[in-house]
């Protein structure tokens, strides 16, 4: 898939655990884990907004396009 999710990179930069982010964005650990591992098929803009707010970053810091 040409869209790469760099959520784990941003979490490491912000020194934030999956549990902590889960609480801040009000998302279950399993759903956040699916997103973090790149297995998600879609993401809601409201979820992306909450993650960006919690990690103080831009959507491009989390999602990256890599041509095949």
Buried (B, 14 or more C-beta within 10 A) or exposed (E): EEEEBBBEEBBEEBEBEBEEBBEBBEBEEEBBBBBBEEEBEEBEEEBBEBBBEBBEBEEEBBBEEEEE
